[in-house]
Amino acid sequence: MNDTRELYSGLIRLHILHHACEKPFFGLWMIEELGHHGYRLSPGTLYPLLAVMERKGLLRSSTQSVNGKVRRMYRATPAGRKALRIARRRVQELFGEMFEDER
């Protein structure tokens, strides 16, 4: 099972970065969003992942009041946006190879 999680961890990071480029989000929202796609992450898994992405310069966080609650909001940095553009091209190329027999 750990091998599967490791395989999907890159996809989860890309999913996070995709949404961070669209609009700021908070952790619980991201846990729910990933859950809609079949990923089950606990806060103890997600928040360290967000912290690593922030340390690497892909995300930036700030605290904001959302519906009367103080939330840490995450959004993509310029480096995160650039990384996602590059990743999209690479993913498209890979998926094209992976599914070319199905066309």
MDTraj code that builds the backbone (N, CA, C; nanometers):
import mdtraj as md
import numpy as np

residues = "MET ASN ASP THR ARG GLU LEU TYR SER GLY LEU ILE ARG LEU HIS ILE LEU HIS HIS ALA CYS GLU LYS PRO PHE PHE GLY LEU TRP MET ILE GLU GLU LEU GLY HIS HIS GLY TYR ARG LEU SER PRO GLY THR LEU TYR PRO LEU LEU ALA VAL MET GLU ARG LYS GLY LEU LEU ARG SER SER THR GLN SER VAL ASN GLY LYS VAL ARG ARG MET TYR ARG ALA THR PRO ALA GLY ARG LYS ALA LEU ARG ILE ALA ARG ARG ARG VAL GLN GLU LEU PHE GLY GLU MET PHE GLU ASP GLU ARG".split()
xyz = np.array([
    [0.0822, -0.1201, 0.0000],
    [0.0000, 0.0000, 0.0000],
    [0.0862, 0.1259, 0.0000],
    [0.1980, 0.1243, 0.0734],
    [0.2859, 0.2415, 0.0757],
    [0.3416, 0.2715, -0.0622],
    [0.3677, 0.1670, -0.1421],
    [0.4154, 0.1901, -0.2782],
    [0.3099, 0.2649, -0.3588],
    [0.1842, 0.2308, -0.3401],
    [0.0762, 0.2984, -0.4107],
    [0.0666, 0.4436, -0.3665],
    [0.0755, 0.4671, -0.2367],
    [0.0704, 0.6053, -0.1866],
    [0.1845, 0.6881, -0.2435],
    [0.3021, 0.6283, -0.2492],
    [0.4170, 0.7006, -0.3042],
    [0.3940, 0.7330, -0.4518],
    [0.3351, 0.6400, -0.5232],
    [0.3053, 0.6611, -0.6650],
    [0.2082, 0.7772, -0.6833],
    [0.1061, 0.7838, -0.5987],
    [0.0045, 0.8879, -0.6108],
    [0.0453, 1.0210, -0.5493],
    [0.1504, 1.0233, -0.4696],
    [0.1850, 1.1482, -0.4006],
    [0.2162, 1.2609, -0.4986],
    [0.2767, 1.2302, -0.6107],
    [0.3025, 1.3328, -0.7113],
    [0.1742, 1.3863, -0.7717],
    [0.0775, 1.2978, -0.7928],
    [-0.0511, 1.3414, -0.8465],
    [-0.1233, 1.4310, -0.7468],
    [-0.1125, 1.3969, -0.6193],
    [-0.1750, 1.4793, -0.5155],
    [-0.1106, 1.6170, -0.5134],
    [0.0204, 1.6230, -0.5222],
    [0.0904, 1.7526, -0.5242],
    [0.0463, 1.8362, -0.6446],
    [0.0350, 1.7719, -0.7599],
    [-0.0100, 1.8442, -0.8796],
    [-0.1533, 1.8932, -0.8633],
    [-0.2365, 1.8120, -0.8015],
    [-0.3748, 1.8520, -0.7781],
    [-0.3791, 1.9747, -0.6864],
    [-0.2995, 1.9716, -0.5813],
    [-0.2917, 2.0850, -0.4884],
    [-0.2453, 2.2098, -0.5629],
    [-0.1395, 2.1956, -0.6410],
    [-0.0846, 2.3097, -0.7138],
    [-0.1852, 2.3634, -0.8149],
    [-0.2575, 2.2746, -0.8807],
    [-0.3609, 2.3165, -0.9763],
    [-0.4629, 2.4078, -0.9078],
    [-0.5133, 2.3650, -0.7923],
    [-0.6139, 2.4461, -0.7235],
    [-0.5535, 2.5731, -0.6653],
    [-0.4292, 2.5660, -0.6208],
    [-0.3633, 2.6852, -0.5664],
    [-0.3438, 2.7909, -0.6742],
    [-0.3342, 2.7493, -0.7991],
    [-0.3226, 2.8445, -0.9099],
    [-0.4581, 2.9049, -0.9450],
    [-0.5653, 2.8320, -0.9190],
    [-0.6991, 2.8824, -0.9503],
    [-0.7474, 2.9848, -0.8490],
    [-0.7318, 2.9534, -0.7208],
    [-0.7788, 3.0428, -0.6148],
    [-0.7204, 2.9971, -0.4819],
    [-0.7112, 3.0859, -0.3836],
    [-0.6632, 3.0443, -0.2511],
    [-0.7590, 2.9411, -0.1901],
    [-0.7034, 2.8499, -0.1129],
    [-0.7832, 2.7473, -0.0462],
    [-0.7302, 2.7257, 0.0947],
    [-0.8120, 2.6613, 0.1790],
    [-0.7664, 2.6227, 0.3123],
    [-0.7637, 2.4705, 0.3200],
    [-0.6918, 2.4193, 0.4175],
    [-0.6621, 2.2769, 0.4252],
    [-0.7817, 2.1853, 0.4244],
    [-0.8833, 2.2125, 0.5057],
    [-0.9993, 2.1245, 0.5105],
    [-1.0689, 2.1189, 0.3748],
    [-1.0776, 2.2324, 0.3061],
    [-1.1368, 2.2319, 0.1722],
    [-1.0586, 2.1381, 0.0807],
    [-0.9241, 2.1442, 0.0889],
    [-0.8413, 2.0597, 0.0021],
    [-0.8590, 1.9126, 0.0367],
    [-0.8707, 1.8803, 0.1652],
    [-0.8942, 1.7410, 0.2039],
    [-1.0241, 1.6913, 0.1405],
    [-1.1277, 1.7737, 0.1468],
    [-1.2564, 1.7364, 0.0870],
    [-1.2470, 1.7269, -0.0650],
    [-1.1782, 1.8217, -0.1270],
    [-1.1617, 1.8209, -0.2728],
    [-1.0884, 1.6944, -0.3172],
    [-0.9798, 1.6625, -0.2509],
    [-0.9056, 1.5414, -0.2866],
    [-0.9909, 1.4172, -0.2631],
    [-1.0746, 1.4195, -0.1589],
    [-1.1645, 1.3081, -0.1310],
    [-1.2621, 1.2834, -0.2450],
    [-1.3044, 1.3906, -0.3136],
    [-1.3941, 1.3754, -0.4287],
    [-1.3265, 1.2978, -0.5423],
    [-1.1951, 1.2935, -0.5398],
    [-1.1193, 1.2255, -0.6444],
    [-1.0618, 1.0929, -0.5961],
    [-1.1068, 1.0490, -0.4793],
    [-1.0643, 0.9186, -0.4292],
    [-0.9411, 0.9183, -0.3417],
    [-0.8851, 1.0349, -0.3139],
    [-0.7683, 1.0431, -0.2261],
    [-0.8162, 1.0678, -0.0840],
    [-0.7711, 0.9880, 0.0097],
    [-0.8095, 1.0041, 0.1502],
    [-0.6874, 1.0511, 0.2284],
    [-0.6838, 1.1800, 0.2569],
    [-0.5726, 1.2361, 0.3326],
    [-0.6239, 1.2881, 0.4655],
    [-0.5481, 1.2639, 0.5694],
    [-0.5799, 1.3188, 0.7007],
    [-0.5112, 1.4542, 0.7127],
    [-0.5550, 1.5363, 0.8079],
    [-0.4838, 1.6628, 0.8314],
    [-0.3359, 1.6391, 0.8632],
    [-0.3067, 1.5287, 0.9311],
    [-0.1681, 1.4970, 0.9657],
    [-0.0817, 1.4628, 0.8460],
    [-0.1448, 1.4328, 0.7349],
    [-0.0719, 1.4082, 0.6094],
    [-0.0690, 1.5342, 0.5242],
    [-0.1843, 1.6012, 0.5129],
    [-0.1929, 1.7169, 0.4240],
    [-0.1097, 1.8351, 0.4717],
    [-0.1223, 1.8725, 0.5978],
    [-0.0556, 1.9955, 0.6432],
    [0.0966, 1.9889, 0.6334],
    [0.1598, 1.8769, 0.6672],
    [0.3052, 1.8701, 0.6424],
    [0.3393, 1.8800, 0.4935],
    [0.2542, 1.8229, 0.4078],
    [0.2761, 1.8317, 0.2635],
    [0.2669, 1.9766, 0.2166],
    [0.1667, 2.0488, 0.2653],
    [0.1541, 2.1912, 0.2308],
    [0.2746, 2.2696, 0.2806],
    [0.3230, 2.2365, 0.4009],
    [0.4400, 2.3059, 0.4569],
    [0.5636, 2.2823, 0.3709],
    [0.5805, 2.1595, 0.3232],
    [0.6947, 2.1288, 0.2360],
    [0.6831, 2.2066, 0.1059],
    [0.5641, 2.2095, 0.0482],
    [0.5448, 2.2839, -0.0771],
    [0.5693, 2.4328, -0.0560],
    [0.5348, 2.4816, 0.0625],
    [0.5606, 2.6227, 0.0933],
    [0.7111, 2.6472, 0.1096],
    [0.7800, 2.5580, 0.1797],
    [0.9258, 2.5735, 0.1964],
    [0.9982, 2.5691, 0.0629],
    [0.9464, 2.4902, -0.0306],
    [1.0077, 2.4795, -0.1636],
    [0.9722, 2.5982, -0.2527],
    [0.8868, 2.6883, -0.2035],
    [0.8538, 2.8081, -0.2796],
    [0.7409, 2.7913, -0.3785],
    [0.6674, 2.6795, -0.3713],
    [0.5568, 2.6563, -0.4644],
    [0.4273, 2.7193, -0.4162],
    [0.4105, 2.7279, -0.2843],
    [0.2916, 2.7852, -0.2228],
    [0.3305, 2.8970, -0.1286],
    [0.2349, 2.9847, -0.1021],
    [0.2490, 3.0895, -0.0007],
    [0.1210, 3.0839, 0.0810],
    [0.1357, 3.1010, 0.2126],
    [0.0158, 3.0982, 0.2963],
    [0.0028, 3.2282, 0.3741],
    [-0.1205, 3.2556, 0.4125],
    [-0.1510, 3.3704, 0.4969],
    [-0.2772, 3.3362, 0.5735],
    [-0.2989, 3.4043, 0.6844],
    [-0.4210, 3.3795, 0.7608],
    [-0.5272, 3.4807, 0.7189],
    [-0.6497, 3.4306, 0.7077],
    [-0.7640, 3.5135, 0.6693],
    [-0.8860, 3.4669, 0.7476],
    [-0.9800, 3.5571, 0.7634],
    [-1.1065, 3.5213, 0.8255],
    [-1.2019, 3.4735, 0.7166],
    [-1.2520, 3.3512, 0.7322],
    [-1.3444, 3.2917, 0.6361],
    [-1.4679, 3.2465, 0.7134],
    [-1.5800, 3.3085, 0.6859],
    [-1.7047, 3.2761, 0.7563],
    [-1.6873, 3.2820, 0.9085],
    [-1.6149, 3.3818, 0.9547],
    [-1.5962, 3.4011, 1.0978],
    [-1.4886, 3.3144, 1.1600],
    [-1.4210, 3.2314, 1.0804],
    [-1.3137, 3.1464, 1.1320],
    [-1.1816, 3.1916, 1.0718],
    [-1.0779, 3.1887, 1.1518],
    [-0.9454, 3.2223, 1.1003],
    [-0.8899, 3.0982, 1.0322],
    [-0.8563, 3.1116, 0.9067],
    [-0.8046, 2.9999, 0.8258],
    [-0.6692, 3.0367, 0.7683],
    [-0.5843, 2.9365, 0.7550],
    [-0.4599, 2.9548, 0.6815],
    [-0.4930, 2.9240, 0.5356],
    [-0.4780, 3.0246, 0.4522],
    [-0.5098, 3.0117, 0.3100],
    [-0.3799, 2.9917, 0.2313],
    [-0.3862, 2.9040, 0.1337],
    [-0.2702, 2.8722, 0.0500],
    [-0.2987, 2.9149, -0.0924],
    [-0.1960, 2.9686, -0.1574],
    [-0.2074, 3.0031, -0.2989],
    [-0.0722, 2.9780, -0.3648],
    [-0.0728, 2.9661, -0.4947],
    [0.0507, 2.9390, -0.5687],
    [0.1359, 3.0640, -0.5779],
    [0.2643, 3.0439, -0.5743],
    [0.3606, 3.1515, -0.5988],
    [0.3894, 3.1544, -0.7495],
    [0.4600, 3.2560, -0.7969],
    [0.5007, 3.2532, -0.9378],
    [0.5809, 3.1266, -0.9727],
    [0.6669, 3.0823, -0.8819],
    [0.7432, 2.9589, -0.9057],
    [0.6495, 2.8383, -0.9116],
    [0.5445, 2.8380, -0.8297],
    [0.4464, 2.7303, -0.8325],
    [0.3693, 2.7282, -0.9629],
    [0.3347, 2.8462, -1.0129],
    [0.2634, 2.8545, -1.1412],
    [0.3518, 2.8035, -1.2559],
    [0.4776, 2.8407, -1.2515],
    [0.5705, 2.7942, -1.3548],
    [0.5881, 2.6426, -1.3466],
    [0.6026, 2.5907, -1.2245],
    [0.6173, 2.4465, -1.2063],
    [0.4948, 2.3721, -1.2598],
    [0.3760, 2.4270, -1.2380],
    [0.2549, 2.3618, -1.2875],
    [0.2499, 2.3646, -1.4404],
    [0.2903, 2.4748, -1.5014],
    [0.2921, 2.4812, -1.6491],
    [0.3831, 2.3721, -1.7060],
    [0.5001, 2.3578, -1.6477],
    [0.5945, 2.2553, -1.6931],
    [0.5379, 2.1160, -1.6691],
    [0.4814, 2.0957, -1.5510],
    [0.4253, 1.9645, -1.5162],
    [0.3104, 1.9272, -1.6092],
    [0.2275, 2.0241, -1.6458],
    [0.1157, 1.9954, -1.7374],
    [0.1662, 1.9397, -1.8691],
    [0.2714, 2.0005, -1.9220],
    [0.3270, 1.9513, -2.0489],
    [0.3795, 1.8089, -2.0326],
    [0.4501, 1.7853, -1.9241],
    [0.5072, 1.6519, -1.9022],
    [0.3995, 1.5475, -1.8775],
    [0.2967, 1.5833, -1.8017],
    [0.1871, 1.4902, -1.7750],
    [0.1122, 1.4606, -1.9041],
    [0.0886, 1.5621, -1.9841],
    [0.0183, 1.5426, -2.1106],
    [0.0972, 1.4468, -2.2008],
    [0.2279, 1.4649, -2.2060],
    [0.3122, 1.3774, -2.2873],
    [0.3069, 1.2336, -2.2346],
    [0.3200, 1.2179, -2.1022],
    [0.3175, 1.0857, -2.0419],
    [0.1831, 1.0172, -2.0640],
    [0.0733, 1.0886, -2.0376],
    [-0.0586, 1.0297, -2.0531],
    [-0.0853, 0.9971, -2.2001],
    [-0.0340, 1.0793, -2.2901],
    [-0.0465, 1.0488, -2.4314],
    [0.0172, 0.9138, -2.4648],
    [0.1350, 0.8894, -2.4090],
    [0.2026, 0.7597, -2.4298],
    [0.1255, 0.6479, -2.3640],
    [0.0805, 0.6716, -2.2407],
    [0.0147, 0.5660, -2.1643],
    [-0.1153, 0.5214, -2.2300],
    [-0.1865, 0.6122, -2.2958],
    [-0.3176, 0.5806, -2.3483],
    [-0.3247, 0.5815, -2.5005],
    [-0.2106, 0.5855, -2.5701],
    [-0.2158, 0.5947, -2.7158],
    [-0.2764, 0.4698, -2.7788],
    [-0.2628, 0.3541, -2.7166],
    [-0.3224, 0.2317, -2.7709],
    [-0.4748, 0.2337, -2.7597],
    [-0.5293, 0.3155, -2.6708],
    [-0.6740, 0.3210, -2.6492],
    [-0.7432, 0.4165, -2.7455],
    [-0.6677, 0.4917, -2.8218],
    [-0.7290, 0.5894, -2.9133],
    [-0.7804, 0.5214, -3.0328],
])
top = md.Topology()
chain = top.add_chain()
for i, resn in enumerate(residues, 1):
    res = top.add_residue(resn, chain, resSeq=i)
    for name in ("N", "CA", "C"):
        top.add_atom(name, md.element.get_by_symbol(name[0]), res)
traj = md.Trajectory(xyz[None], top)
